[in-house]
Amino acid sequence: MSLLRVARRLLPALFTSVGFVSLIACGETAKPSAATGSADPTDVARWEATAARVTITRDRWGIPHVRGASDPDAVFGALYAQAEDDFNRIEVNYLNAMGRLAEAEGESAVWSDLRMKLFVHPDSMRARYEASPDSLKRLMNAFADGLNYFLYTHPDVKPRVLTRFEPWMALTFSEGSIGGDIESIGLRGLREFYDGRNPMPATEPRPIALVEPMPRAVEPGGSNGFAIAPSKSATGHALLLINPHTSFFFRAELQLTSDEGLNAYGASTWGQFFIYQGFNDRAGWMHTSSGADAIDEYAETVTERGDTITYRYDGEERTIVRERIAVPFRDGDSMHTREFTVYRTHHGPVVRTDEDGRWITVKLMQEPVKALTQSWWRTKARNLREFRATMDLHTNSSNNTIYADADGTIAYFHANFVPRRASGHDWERTVDGSTSATEWQGLHTVDESPLFINPPTGWLQNTNNWPFSAIGAASPKPTAFPAYMDYFGENPRGIHAVRVLENRSAFTLDTLIAVAYDNELTAFESLFPPLFRDYDALPASDARKAKLAAPIAALRAWDRRYALESAPTSVAIYWGENLWRTVNRAASAARVNTYAYMEQRASRDERLDALAEAVDTLTAHFGRWETPWGEINRFQRLTGDIVQPFNDSAPSVPVPFASSRWGSLAAFGAATFNGTKRLYGTRGNSFVAVVEFGPRVRAKAVVAGGQHGNPANPHFADQAEMYARGEFRDVYFWPEDLEQAVERRYRPGER
């Protein structure tokens, strides 16, 4: 695994018994462009016929409620509506998923494109599309038709690269998180390996150098999911918290309905035709990132003899598979192509070398047809039996799942793709690729993984932490499972979640919201005592004794709860970020949890200097160290750019909740950007919903900013202040409720 935590298994079709395969095409065969008015009349007639069977109703928040005569019709309308709201994000998602980002962004994206192309082959995806069940092909056809009809009817929208979408493209982005498993492969090692073996001609410019990430505390990714059983609910109905922590605007809100029984609501990632996290009229699901090991790295023993390259396996020499991959990139108004010879063993592609010069390959799951099928079936599952059937496909590789339904069932499913492995190997690190002893031995079944259905606690939770506190003290012990079942361990949010859920009853939607926004920062409970001891031990002659006296007194008196007016919140978070940055690499090298390292191994000077730096920074940036948190921590949305600009002089909204790193359940990952002094959020709480599964499902929700990606649209940031206050709006799930809040109703193609 080598600290890579999620996976997909390579397609068998990627391997060949010969030592060299043909060049993989990078561009697509020229076809009539939907974006240039040259669409085929047959296509146009089909699009218009489908549009006549679709209705899009925008509610007062601009959220699209799409209804079609059939499921494919609803998909057609959903992609059309998504494109209306933010076509740019759809295109960029697919450029990234297909390894074509450099065609828009330039040569700086060549290496991320090569990484994707090691796994995503257009010809293989086309073949898999052709072999897909007709029901799935109809959905993929509708996906492409909806986007192409949007481009045809909006000639003012100018795609950067993708002027026509093909049905098979849906298979390149078939789960819910961009790149996910593939993007866990480091670009630096990839470049160091392939750059030397595939130098650019001297007449062409060298690619832009990769930049090492800044050694700052990056906001943890992931999510929160809570489920409440009827026994703990005031109404006797199951409740579900859906709280993904993603980059802002990564998903949009959507309702899909059809005359074929489809009726799902929730967060849909731009360009995907299923609800990734949400609910239907009977059941709901929430995904959290899993710490289960679903990807492995293999150290191959390679021998090079002239043009022949072999690798050792079970005492034999096998031929390395070589193939050519071309990566086009834009340079101004012209296009160039970088060609690579890449290498594979039966484990997967070579992605780097290790310190001993061994070639490292990656094995991960890639079952795009199954993954897309699971994502769609999940949307329509209306009870535990049907939902469990989707889990048995084992292609939701990166996630745990929290589930609740109208039958009163709540459940926790741990991971969904965990290879069974032999004992005696350190699967958290690179393993020996020269022996069959390290091969995967099938997959763990759902029943072999941590699984909780209707637990006696009456609640369950996951916060990207281990499953061994999912139901508090009733949870199983880690020793009951292989170590590779979880490498995340506990986190401050998990401790916080158990604290607010246990010994509580009579939950309602409103009290579930209150719990989800409880403002304690639990991490500081264990981090402060060593700081206070170190300060108390300082001699009076140390300049820090006087300098830090007032900040230390403020932290001692603080209740560890964030608030807009709280200056100790500011001091604590700046201190924590400084100390994390100081010790994180040492903790990683020692294979010690960073929180434990901060608490137990950080030196006195590291702790106290981190606090002195926090005081100095706050004073320099804001004039005083006693700066209230709300003056620093802000939400701002100025443009529709995917990489947001920020400006201290422009309007922004104060946000009380903090980074999930410190135990904040409502997460707001913020940082300074391009010389700003204030912190601006870019990830954390994005789409948040609470759902009650009674005879008629009822829900409330809020999103970061708003539904639309255009600053001129009234729904660009109309939820920003509600979001910052943790204030939810009613979801218009039922037609009669929607009728009271209609902003516009139309068919695709109508302007």
C-alpha positions in Angstrom: 0.0 0.0 0.0 2.8 2.4 0.9 0.4 4.8 2.6 -1.9 4.9 -0.5 -5.3 4.2 1.0 -7.9 3.6 -1.8 -7.9 1.5 -4.9 -9.1 0.1 -8.2 -7.9 -3.2 -9.7 -6.4 -2.9 -13.1 -8.3 -4.1 -16.1 -7.0 -7.5 -17.4 -7.4 -6.0 -20.9 -4.6 -3.7 -20.2 -2.1 -6.5 -20.2 -0.8 -8.4 -23.2 1.4 -11.4 -23.7 3.7 -9.6 -26.1 6.4 -7.2 -25.0 5.2 -4.1 -26.9 1.8 -2.8 -27.8 0.8 0.0 -30.1 0.6 3.7 -29.4 -2.5 4.7 -27.3 -4.3 7.5 -29.1 -4.7 10.7 -27.0 -7.2 12.6 -29.0 -10.6 11.5 -30.3 -11.6 10.7 -33.9 -13.1 13.8 -35.4 -16.9 13.8 -35.3 -19.6 16.5 -35.8 -19.3 18.9 -32.9 -22.4 19.7 -30.9 -20.7 22.9 -29.9 -20.1 24.3 -33.4 -23.5 24.0 -35.0 -22.4 21.0 -37.1 -24.4 18.4 -35.3 -25.9 15.6 -37.3 -29.6 16.1 -38.1 -30.4 12.6 -36.8 -28.8 13.5 -33.5 -30.7 16.7 -33.3 -34.0 15.0 -34.0 -33.2 12.5 -31.2 -32.2 15.2 -28.8 -35.3 17.2 -29.4 -37.6 14.2 -29.1 -36.0 13.4 -25.7 -36.2 17.0 -24.6 -40.0 16.9 -25.2 -40.3 14.1 -22.6 -38.3 16.1 -19.9 -39.4 18.8 -17.6 -36.9 20.9 -15.5 -38.4 22.8 -12.5 -36.1 25.2 -10.7 -37.1 26.0 -7.1 -36.5 29.3 -5.4 -32.9 28.3 -4.7 -32.3 27.5 -8.4 -32.1 23.8 -7.6 -33.2 21.6 -10.6 -35.9 19.0 -10.1 -35.8 17.0 -13.3 -38.6 14.7 -14.4 -38.5 12.4 -17.4 -40.8 9.8 -18.9 -38.1 7.2 -18.4 -34.9 6.9 -16.4 -32.7 7.8 -19.4 -34.9 10.8 -20.1 -34.3 12.0 -16.5 -30.5 11.5 -17.0 -30.7 13.5 -20.2 -32.4 16.4 -18.3 -30.1 16.2 -15.4 -26.9 16.6 -17.5 -28.5 19.4 -19.4 -29.4 21.2 -16.1 -25.9 20.6 -14.7 -24.4 22.1 -17.8 -26.6 25.1 -17.5 -25.3 25.7 -14.0 -21.6 25.0 -14.6 -20.5 23.4 -17.8 -16.8 24.3 -17.1 -16.7 22.0 -14.1 -18.2 19.2 -16.1 -15.6 19.6 -18.8 -12.7 19.8 -16.4 -13.9 16.8 -14.5 -13.8 14.7 -17.7 -10.6 16.2 -19.0 -9.1 15.1 -15.7 -10.7 11.7 -15.7 -9.6 10.9 -19.2 -6.1 12.3 -18.9 -6.7 15.2 -21.3 -6.3 18.2 -19.0 -3.0 19.3 -20.6 -5.0 19.9 -23.8 -6.6 22.8 -21.9 -4.1 23.7 -19.2 -0.9 23.3 -21.0 2.3 21.3 -20.3 2.1 21.7 -16.5 -0.6 19.0 -16.7 1.3 16.5 -18.8 2.3 14.3 -15.8 -1.1 14.2 -14.2 -2.5 13.2 -17.7 0.1 10.5 -18.1 -0.8 9.1 -14.7 -4.5 8.9 -15.8 -3.6 7.4 -19.1 -1.7 4.5 -17.4 -5.2 3.3 -16.3 -7.8 4.9 -18.6 -7.7 3.7 -22.2 -10.4 5.1 -24.6 -10.4 1.9 -26.7 -10.9 -0.3 -23.6 -13.7 2.0 -22.4 -15.4 1.9 -25.7 -15.3 -1.9 -25.7 -16.7 -2.0 -22.2 -19.5 0.4 -23.2 -20.4 -1.9 -26.1 -20.4 -4.9 -23.8 -22.5 -3.2 -21.2 -26.2 -4.2 -20.5 -28.6 -2.4 -22.7 -30.2 -0.7 -19.6 -26.8 0.9 -18.7 -26.0 1.8 -22.3 -29.3 3.7 -22.5 -28.3 5.7 -19.4 -24.8 6.4 -20.9 -26.4 7.4 -24.2 -28.7 9.8 -22.4 -25.7 11.3 -20.5 -23.9 12.1 -23.7 -27.1 13.3 -25.4 -28.0 15.7 -22.6 -24.5 17.4 -22.7 -24.4 17.5 -26.5 -27.9 19.0 -26.7 -26.8 21.7 -24.2 -23.8 22.6 -26.4 -26.0 22.6 -29.5 -28.6 24.9 -27.9 -25.9 27.2 -26.3 -23.5 28.1 -29.0 -22.2 30.9 -26.8 -20.7 28.3 -24.5 -17.2 27.5 -25.8 -15.7 24.2 -24.6 -12.0 24.3 -24.1 -11.5 20.8 -25.5 -14.6 18.6 -25.4 -16.9 19.8 -28.1 -18.7 16.4 -28.2 -19.3 13.9 -25.5 -19.4 10.2 -26.2 -21.4 7.6 -24.1 -18.4 5.6 -23.1 -16.9 8.7 -21.3 -19.3 8.1 -18.4 -17.2 5.0 -17.6 -14.1 7.1 -17.0 -15.8 8.8 -14.0 -18.0 6.1 -12.6 -17.8 6.4 -8.9 -18.0 9.8 -7.1 -14.6 11.2 -6.5 -12.3 12.5 -9.3 -9.4 10.3 -9.9 -9.5 9.0 -6.4 -7.3 5.9 -6.4 -5.2 6.9 -9.4 -4.5 10.3 -8.0 -2.9 8.8 -4.9 0.1 8.0 -7.1 2.7 10.6 -6.6 3.6 12.7 -9.7 7.2 13.4 -8.6 8.2 9.7 -8.7 6.3 9.2 -12.0 8.2 12.1 -13.6 11.6 11.0 -12.3 11.1 7.6 -13.8 9.6 8.4 -17.1 11.3 11.8 -17.9 14.7 10.2 -18.1 13.5 7.4 -20.3 11.4 9.6 -22.5 13.3 12.9 -23.0 11.7 15.6 -25.1 13.4 16.6 -28.3 15.9 19.4 -27.7 13.9 21.7 -30.0 10.9 21.5 -27.7 10.5 23.3 -24.3 11.0 21.3 -21.2 7.8 20.7 -19.1 7.2 23.0 -16.2 8.8 21.6 -13.1 6.6 20.0 -10.5 6.4 22.1 -7.3 6.7 20.4 -3.9 3.6 21.0 -1.8 4.0 23.7 0.9 4.7 22.1 4.2 1.5 23.4 5.7 -1.3 21.6 7.5 -3.6 20.7 4.6 -7.3 20.4 5.5 -8.2 16.7 5.9 -10.5 15.3 3.2 -13.5 13.2 4.0 -17.0 13.5 5.5 -19.3 12.9 8.4 -22.3 10.5 8.4 -24.7 9.8 11.3 -27.7 7.5 11.4 -30.3 7.6 14.2 -32.6 4.6 14.8 -36.3 5.0 15.5 -35.6 4.2 19.2 -33.6 7.4 19.5 -35.9 9.5 17.4 -38.6 11.8 18.7 -40.9 10.7 15.9 -40.0 7.0 15.8 -38.5 7.4 12.4 -34.9 6.8 11.3 -32.8 9.9 10.7 -29.7 10.4 8.5 -27.0 13.2 8.5 -25.4 13.6 5.1 -22.3 15.8 5.6 -19.6 15.4 2.9 -16.4 17.4 3.4 -15.2 18.2 -0.1 -13.8 21.1 -2.0 -16.5 23.7 -2.3 -18.8 23.5 -5.3 -17.5 20.0 -6.2 -21.1 18.7 -6.3 -24.4 20.3 -7.0 -27.9 19.6 -5.7 -30.3 17.7 -7.9 -33.6 15.8 -7.9 -34.1 13.0 -10.4 -37.6 11.5 -11.0 -39.2 9.4 -13.7 -42.3 7.5 -14.6 -40.2 4.3 -14.0 -40.1 4.8 -10.3 -36.9 6.9 -10.0 -37.1 9.6 -7.3 -33.8 10.6 -5.8 -32.4 13.7 -4.3 -29.0 14.8 -3.2 -25.5 15.8 -4.2 -24.4 14.9 -7.7 -20.8 15.4 -8.9 -20.6 17.6 -11.9 -20.9 15.5 -15.0 -22.3 12.4 -13.3 -25.8 11.1 -13.8 -26.4 9.6 -10.4 -26.9 10.9 -6.9 -23.7 10.3 -5.1 -24.8 11.1 -1.5 -28.5 11.5 -0.9 -31.8 9.8 -0.5 -35.0 8.6 -2.3 -38.5 8.3 -1.0 -37.6 5.3 1.2 -33.8 5.1 1.8 -30.7 7.3 2.1 -27.0 6.9 1.9 -23.9 8.8 3.0 -20.3 8.0 2.0 -17.2 8.7 4.1 -13.7 8.1 3.0 -12.4 4.8 4.2 -9.1 3.8 5.8 -9.3 0.3 4.4 -6.3 -0.7 2.2 -7.6 -1.1 -1.3 -4.3 -0.5 -3.3 -0.9 -2.1 -3.2 2.5 -1.2 -4.5 4.9 -4.0 -5.6 8.7 -3.8 -5.8 9.7 -5.6 -9.0 13.1 -7.1 -9.6 13.9 -6.0 -13.1 16.7 -7.0 -15.5 17.6 -5.0 -18.6 19.5 -6.8 -21.3 19.7 -4.5 -24.4 16.1 -4.0 -25.6 14.8 -6.8 -23.5 13.4 -6.0 -20.0 12.3 -8.8 -17.7 11.1 -9.1 -14.1 11.4 -12.0 -11.7 8.3 -13.8 -10.6 8.3 -17.1 -8.7 11.8 -18.0 -9.9 11.1 -17.2 -13.6 11.8 -14.2 -15.8 8.8 -12.6 -17.3 8.8 -10.0 -20.1 7.9 -6.5 -19.1 5.0 -5.2 -21.2 5.9 -1.9 -23.0 3.5 0.4 -24.7 3.5 3.9 -26.1 1.3 6.7 -24.7 1.0 10.1 -26.3 0.0 13.1 -24.2 -0.9 16.2 -26.1 -0.5 19.6 -24.5 -1.5 23.1 -25.4 1.1 25.9 -25.8 -0.7 29.1 -26.6 -2.7 28.5 -29.7 -0.7 25.5 -30.8 -0.7 21.9 -29.7 2.3 19.7 -29.0 2.6 16.0 -28.1 4.8 14.3 -25.6 5.2 10.5 -26.2 6.2 8.0 -23.6 7.2 4.4 -23.5 5.6 3.0 -20.4 6.0 -0.3 -18.6 3.8 -2.8 -16.9 4.0 -6.1 -15.1 1.0 -8.3 -14.3 0.5 -6.2 -11.2 0.1 -2.9 -13.0 2.0 0.0 -14.5 5.4 1.1 -13.3 5.0 4.4 -11.5 8.5 5.1 -9.9 11.6 3.5 -8.5 12.5 3.0 -4.8 15.7 3.9 -3.0 17.2 0.6 -4.1 16.4 1.2 -7.8 13.6 -1.4 -7.9 10.7 -0.6 -10.2 7.5 0.0 -8.3 4.1 -1.0 -9.8 0.6 -0.3 -8.6 -2.3 -2.7 -8.4 -5.7 -1.2 -7.9 -9.3 -1.8 -8.8 -10.8 -0.6 -12.0 -14.2 -2.1 -12.8 -16.0 0.9 -14.5 -19.1 -1.0 -15.7 -19.7 -2.5 -12.2 -18.9 0.8 -10.5 -21.4 2.8 -12.7 -24.0 0.0 -12.2 -23.5 0.2 -8.4 -23.7 4.0 -8.4 -27.0 3.8 -10.3 -28.6 0.9 -8.5 -27.8 2.6 -5.2 -30.0 5.5 -6.3 -33.0 3.3 -6.7 -32.5 0.9 -3.7 -35.5 1.4 -1.4 -34.8 -1.0 1.4 -31.8 -2.8 3.1 -32.1 -5.9 0.9 -31.9 -3.9 -2.3 -29.1 -1.7 -0.9 -27.1 -4.7 0.3 -27.3 -6.1 -3.3 -25.5 -3.0 -4.6 -22.8 -3.4 -2.0 -22.2 -7.0 -3.2 -20.8 -5.5 -6.4 -17.7 -4.3 -4.4 -16.8 -1.3 -6.6 -17.3 1.6 -4.2 -13.6 1.3 -3.5 -12.8 4.4 -1.5 -15.8 4.7 0.8 -17.6 3.6 3.9 -21.4 3.9 3.8 -23.9 5.0 6.4 -27.5 4.0 5.6 -31.0 4.6 6.9 -34.5 3.8 5.6 -38.2 4.1 6.1 -38.4 0.6 7.6 -36.5 2.0 10.5 -33.2 0.3 9.6 -29.9 2.0 10.1 -26.5 0.4 9.0 -22.8 1.0 8.6 -20.9 -0.7 5.7 -17.2 -0.6 6.0 -15.3 0.0 2.8 -16.5 -1.9 -0.3 -13.3 -3.2 -1.9 -10.8 -4.8 0.4 -8.5 -7.5 -1.1 -7.9 -10.5 1.0 -4.1 -10.8 1.7 -1.7 -13.2 3.2 -0.4 -12.6 6.7 3.3 -12.0 7.3 3.6 -8.9 5.0 3.5 -5.2 5.9 0.8 -4.2 3.5 1.0 -0.6 4.6 4.4 -0.5 2.7 5.6 -1.7 -0.7 5.6 -5.5 -0.9 7.8 -8.0 -2.8 6.5 -8.3 -6.4 8.7 -11.3 -7.2 6.5 -13.9 -5.4 2.9 -15.1 -5.7 2.8 -15.0 -1.9 1.8 -11.3 -2.1 -1.0 -11.8 -4.7 -4.5 -10.8 -3.7 -6.7 -13.8 -2.7 -10.1 -12.5 -3.7 -12.1 -9.8 -1.8 -13.4 -9.7 1.7 -17.2 -10.0 1.6 -19.5 -7.5 3.2 -20.0 -9.8 6.1 -16.2 -10.2 6.6 -15.8 -6.5 7.0 -17.0 -4.4 10.0 -20.8 -4.3 9.5 -23.4 -2.8 11.9 -27.1 -3.2 11.3 -29.6 -1.8 13.8 -27.0 -1.6 16.6 -28.1 -1.6 20.2 -26.9 2.0 20.7 -29.7 3.3 18.4 -27.1 5.3 16.5 -24.0 5.0 14.4 -21.4 7.3 13.0 -18.3 7.6 10.8 -16.1 10.6 10.4 -13.4 9.0 8.2 -12.1 7.4 11.3 -11.7 3.8 12.0 -14.9 1.6 12.4 -14.0 0.6 15.9 -15.9 3.5 17.5 -18.8 3.5 15.0 -21.2 2.5 17.7 -19.2 3.7 20.7 -18.2 1.2 23.3 -20.2 -1.5 21.6 -17.9 -1.4 18.6 -15.6 -4.4 17.8 -11.9 -4.4 18.6 -9.3 -3.8 15.9 -7.8 -7.2 16.7 -10.9 -8.9 15.3 -9.9 -7.8 11.8 -6.7 -7.8 9.6 -4.7 -4.6 10.2 -5.2 -3.6 6.5 -9.0 -3.2 7.2 -8.2 0.3 8.5 -5.1 2.5 8.5 -6.8 5.7 9.5 -7.3 5.1 13.2 -9.4 7.4 15.4 -9.6 11.1 14.8 -10.8 14.1 16.9 -14.1 14.2 15.0 -14.8 10.6 15.8 -14.3 11.2 19.5 -16.5 14.3 19.2 -19.2 12.3 17.3 -19.5 9.6 20.0 -19.6 12.3 22.7 -22.6 14.1 21.2 -24.5 11.0 20.1 -24.3 8.7 23.1 -26.7 9.1 26.1 -29.0 11.2 24.0 -32.5 10.5 22.7 -35.5 12.1 21.1 -33.6 13.3 18.0 -35.4 15.5 15.5 -34.1 17.0 12.3 -33.3 20.2 14.2 -31.5 18.5 17.1 -29.5 16.4 14.6 -28.4 19.7 12.9 -27.5 21.1 16.3 -25.4 18.0 17.0 -23.7 18.2 13.6 -22.7 21.7 14.4 -21.6 21.2 18.0 -18.8 23.7 18.4 -16.3 21.8 20.6 -12.7 21.4 19.2 -11.9 18.1 20.8 -8.3 17.8 19.7 -7.1 20.5 22.0 -8.3 18.5 25.0 -5.2 16.4 24.9 -2.9 18.9 23.2 -3.1 21.7 25.7 -1.9 20.0 28.9 1.7 19.4 27.5 1.7 23.0 26.3 0.7 24.3 29.7 3.3 22.1 31.5 6.0 23.3 29.2 5.1 26.9 29.7 4.9 26.5 33.5 8.4 24.9 33.5 9.9 27.9 31.7 12.3 30.0 33.9 11.4 33.6 34.4 14.5 34.6 32.5 13.2 33.1 29.3 11.7 35.9 27.2 8.8 33.6 26.2 7.6 33.5 29.9 6.4 37.1 29.7 5.5 37.1 26.0 3.2 34.1 26.3 1.7 34.8 29.7 -1.6 36.4 28.4 -2.1 34.0 25.5 -1.6 31.0 27.9 -4.0 32.5 30.4 -6.6 32.9 27.6 -6.2 29.3 26.5 -6.5 28.0 30.0 -9.7 29.9 30.5 -11.2 28.9 27.1 -13.9 26.2 26.9 -12.4 24.8 23.6 -15.5 25.9 21.7 -15.2 28.0 18.6 -17.2 31.2 18.2 -17.1 34.2 16.0 -16.2 36.5 18.9 -13.6 34.1 20.4 -10.0 35.2 20.4 -8.7 32.0 22.0 -10.1 30.1 19.0 -7.8 32.1 16.8 -4.8 31.6 19.0 -5.4 27.8 19.4 -5.8 27.2 15.7 -2.8 29.2 14.7 -0.7 27.4 17.3 -2.0 24.0 16.3 -1.3 24.7 12.6 2.2 25.8 13.4 3.0 22.8 15.6 1.4 20.4 13.0 3.6 21.8 10.3 6.7 21.6 12.5 6.3 17.9 13.5 4.3 16.3 10.7 7.2 15.0 8.7 8.9 13.6 11.8 5.7 11.9 12.8 5.3 10.4 9.4 8.9 9.1 9.4 8.4 7.6 12.8 5.0 6.1 11.6 3.3 7.8 14.5 0.0 9.5 14.5 0.6 13.2 14.2 -1.7 14.1 17.1 0.1 11.6 19.3 3.4 13.0 18.2 2.3 16.5 19.0 1.1 15.4 22.5 3.9 13.0 23.4 7.0 13.7 21.4 7.1 17.3 20.4 9.8 19.2 22.3 9.2 22.1 24.7 10.7 24.5 22.2 8.6 23.2 19.4 5.4 23.7 21.4 6.3 27.1 22.8 7.9 28.5 19.6 4.7 27.5 17.7 2.7 29.6 20.1 5.1 32.5 19.9 4.8 32.3 16.1 1.0 32.3 16.4 1.0 35.4 18.5 3.5 37.2 16.2 1.4 36.3 13.1 -1.9 37.4 14.6 -0.3 40.7 15.7 1.3 41.3 12.4 -1.7 40.5 10.3 -4.5 42.0 12.5 -2.9 44.4 14.9 -3.4 42.3 18.0 -3.1 38.7 19.0 -6.6 38.9 20.7 -8.3 38.9 17.3 -11.8 37.4 17.3 -12.1 34.3 15.1 -14.8 35.8 13.0 -12.6 38.6 11.8 -10.2 36.0 10.4 -12.1 33.0 9.2 -14.2 33.9 6.1 -16.3 32.5 3.3 -15.8 34.4 0.0 -17.0 33.6 -3.6 -16.0 36.2 -6.1 -15.9 34.2 -9.4 -16.9 30.9 -10.9 -13.3 29.8 -11.3 -12.5 26.3 -10.2 -9.4 27.7 -8.4 -10.9 30.6 -6.5 -9.3 34.0 -6.1 -9.5 35.7 -2.7 -9.2 39.3 -1.7 -9.2 40.9 1.8 -10.7 44.1 0.3 -13.7 42.3 -1.2 -16.9 41.3 0.7 -16.8 38.1 2.7 -18.8 36.3 5.3 -17.5 35.4 8.8 -17.7 31.6 9.5 -17.5 30.3 13.1 -16.8 26.6 12.4 -13.2 25.5 12.0 -10.9 22.9 10.4 -12.0 19.3 11.0 -8.4 18.7 12.0 -9.1 20.0 15.5 -12.4 18.1 15.9 -14.9 20.5 14.4 -17.8 18.3 13.1 -18.9 21.2 10.8 -15.7 21.5 8.8 -14.3 24.6 7.2 -10.8 24.2 5.8 -9.4 27.7 5.3 -6.0 29.2 4.5 -4.3 32.4 3.3 -4.0 32.8 -0.5 -1.8 35.1 -2.6 -0.9 37.5 0.2 -4.2 37.6 2.0 -4.1 38.0 5.8 -7.5 36.5 6.4 -8.2 32.8 6.1 -10.6 31.8 3.3 -12.4 28.5 3.1 -12.1 26.2 0.1 -13.2 22.8 1.5 -15.2 21.2 4.2 -19.0 21.3 4.7 -20.3 21.5 1.1 -23.7 19.9 0.6 -25.2 19.2 4.1 -28.6 17.5 4.6 -30.6 15.9 7.4 -33.4 13.4 6.4 -36.3 11.9 8.3 -37.6 8.6 6.8 -41.3 8.7 7.9 -44.3 7.7 5.7 -43.3 10.8 3.7 -39.6 11.5 3.6 -38.7 15.0 4.9 -35.4 16.8 4.6 -33.5 20.0 5.1 -30.3 21.1 3.4 -27.8 23.8 2.7 -24.8 24.2 0.4 -21.7 26.3 0.4 -22.5 29.5 -1.6 -25.1 28.5 -4.0 -26.2 26.3 -6.9 -25.0 28.2 -9.9 -21.4 28.8 -11.1 -22.0 32.2 -12.8 -21.6 35.3 -10.5 -24.3 37.1 -12.5 -26.8 34.4 -11.5 -28.9 35.1 -8.4 -28.1 31.6 -7.1 -24.4 32.1 -7.2 -24.0 32.9 -3.5 -27.6 33.2 -2.2 -27.0 30.6 0.5 -23.6 31.9 1.8 -24.9 33.6 4.9 -27.2 30.7 5.8 -24.3 28.3 5.3 -22.1 30.3 7.7 -24.8 30.3 10.3 -25.6 26.6 10.0 -29.1 27.5 8.9 -30.9 24.9 6.8 -33.7 25.3 4.2 -36.6 22.9 3.5 -36.0 20.5 0.7 -38.8 20.5 -1.9 -38.9 16.7 -2.4 -42.6 16.2 -3.1 -44.4 17.8 -6.1 -47.0 19.6 -3.9 -44.2 21.2 -1.9 -42.2 22.1 -5.0 -45.3 23.8 -6.5 -45.1 26.4 -3.7 -41.6 27.3 -4.6 -41.3 27.2 -8.4 -39.0 29.8 -9.9 -39.1 28.5 -13.5 -40.4 25.4 -15.3 -39.2 24.5 -18.8 -38.0 21.8 -21.2 -34.4 21.4 -22.3 -33.7 23.7 -25.3 -36.1 26.4 -24.2 -34.3 29.7 -23.4 
